[in-house]
Amino acid sequence: MKDTKILIADDDETLCYLLKEELVNEGHNVDTVYDGKDAIENLKKKPYDVLLLDLEMKEVHGEKVLAFVKENQPSTQVIVLTAKTDVRTAIDCIKHGAYDFITKPYEFGQLCLTIDRALEHRDLIIKNKILTSKINQVIPSSIIGESESIKNIIKLAERAANSESNILLEGETGTGKELFAEYIHKNSARKDKPFVAINCASLPDQLMESELFGYEKGAFTDAKTSKQGLVEIANGGTLFLDEIGEMSLSLQPKLLRFLENGEFRRVGGITNLSSSVRVIGATNKNLMQEAENKNFRRDLLFRLNVITLTIPPLRERQGDVLLLADYFLQKKSSVRS
């Protein structure tokens, strides 16, 4: 991606000069600063797509710059420049929001690849915000219905939104479980962060693992570059696992580990990464019965159903049929006009 705005923050002026030259030749717009304090001042003045950040700078260290970026410019992707002896600190920075790290002396091709991946991740964040905006236009701000059954479940959903607990949504196919998951997310403290959804029945086992947790370069034949998984993309927000009862028994322990401590490994990776997400699972099965039949892990079920909401089918909310029909007719008319 060309015309990217990049800020280099490193107290090694020679490195800054050489790196800027190389990146400008690649078509990027590049600014350089030699101290964390100046980095923060530049970030206050204008937004950057990518920040290449050295940790060991005078006055203001890189960790403080990272904290400023995550608080004030969360879409800016931070790539930490670190010595090989300080990799552990760089990994800690990833846990606190940096996209990745590069060890010095860096290989320029690898750095460019990491920048490209960071920009792809940034685009995903932006697309998610656009999608959320569109969802807000399509999905009503509140669940439509006046029947007692739907009023009761809405009250429970509002209480659930105010907690940080994982949630299990039960209900027949077509009852609107994803709609309720969106509603809970939009009314929670995580509403400004990503809402990421995946259907657990839609992909084979191996693909599901790499989709959820990402993979490292070389993890399998077609893994030419590393890729973030949905748990990373959803960091700070909500991960909706539709049809979670279809998840394979071999993948369930990895999801359980993530629910227990927020840590995971990409496929082919050796480093533990972390992500803060609230998980909402949905199923049309009786998972307790599935657990008794050894088709679903009981310990995973207990991690998921901290709060359980059972969505009533439309046949139990007959008074809402006309309201829903009127809503969709109005929505269709507004689209046509």
Phi, psi and omega in degrees: 000124183265170178061028177282140178269115184239135173247127175257124178240103183204137181280359175271098186295324179296315178300317179301316182297311182293318181294320178299315180303314182296318182288323176297320177297336177275358177098012181267155171267123190231131170245153179231143172222158187244010181208151180298324179298315179292327177299315179296320179298317178296319180294332176289329186279324182204155180280148176237149176282320183223139173242120173266112196239119170278142182276323187265081177241159181287161178062287181245118182284164183300326180300323179290324177295317178301315179299320178297316181298313183295332180278323190248332179223066188297340179278348176290126182270124184259123174247119184277131174261119188219154173286155181300333182282352185240030183296324181300318178296320179298320178295321176300323178296323177298320178297336180258015169119351176293150181285314184196180175223154177234132179272144176272146355287134185279155172260120192301321179299319178293322178297315179299320179296319179294320177298315179300318179294321179297321179292323175298319178296318178299318179298323178297320179297314181296316179298324179296321178295320178295316179298318178299320178298317179294320178299319180297331178282328184272317182273132179299152182294338174226158180291133182279130177153147179234001179290154181298322182296320181283326177299318180296317182288330176295318178300317179295322179295321179294320176295318179297323181298329182279355179255171176254008185287153172291154187228142172244123177258120178253150177158159180294161175301132178092004180276353176094036182295319178293325176301317178292323177298316176299317181298316178298315180299313184294338180255012181255173177291349181265010190300333180272000178256172187295146166249113186241128184238146174212143176266117186290347179265000190270345185228151173297163187307308184295319179293324179297319179297314181290330177290320181287311190253355181080179179210158178264156177304132179085003181296329175208177191306314185270005181277078182285333177224166174284157180217138176286147174265175183295330180293330176284316181298326182277004185310126181090346185245221186235135174250118181257117181254094180283148181052047183294339177294347179269357181294138184292153178296333180285334180270335183304320179298327180288322175293320178301314180300319179296319180293331182286318186225005178073011182250152180203170173234139171294156175299127182083002182265161178239355182258133174283126175249166180226154178208139179259103178226153168261128183262129172243118177259153178224144181206150171255011179255164170271097187292332176296319177293322178297322178293320178295329179273007178066023177262351180212137183291130180294322181292327176292319178301317181293329176288329184276316189267045172301319172234129178240128176241129177255114184277124182286144176287162184297331180295341177264004179224053186300331179293347181266353186299312181294322178298316180293319179298317179296320179299312183290328175295317178296320180296318179294321179295320181293327178293318180295321182283000000 
